[in-house]
């Protein structure tokens, strides 16, 4: 199966060479999502999300961000959300890859 990412966040750089700047990744992902056609947004919003209410500290959950972080895959140094392969990779542990 070949699929282009519905959302591709280009690496905003790493914090202490360990992890992405989550605030910047979230900002880019939200902006890209908001600019997608409605039918693509609907496809993304129909994906599964894994989150625990206690992790949100009692705040309202941003369902898009929960879906994004539950289904995102790394693309080298970038990050991508693939709608079709996200449906295959429903265990929240990577069992599909990008090549």
Secondary structure by P-SEA (a helix, b strand, c coil): ccccccccccccccccccccaaaaaaaaaaaaaaaccaaaaaaaaabbbbbbcccccccccaaaaaaaaabbbbcccbbbbbaaaaaaacccccccccc
